[in-house]
């Protein structure tokens, strides 16, 4: 399959953006988990 330099650059940009989005999502999940754990500890709701 033949790709132009432009195609390759576009693919690389898209990949970078997806990676950044993934990192962001991971950070959000981590923060949410931390917050959730803090609330659980305060409420003493250990199962």
Secondary structure by P-SEA (a helix, b strand, c coil): ccccaaaaaaaaaaaaaaaaaaaaaaaaaaaaaaaaaaaaaaacccc
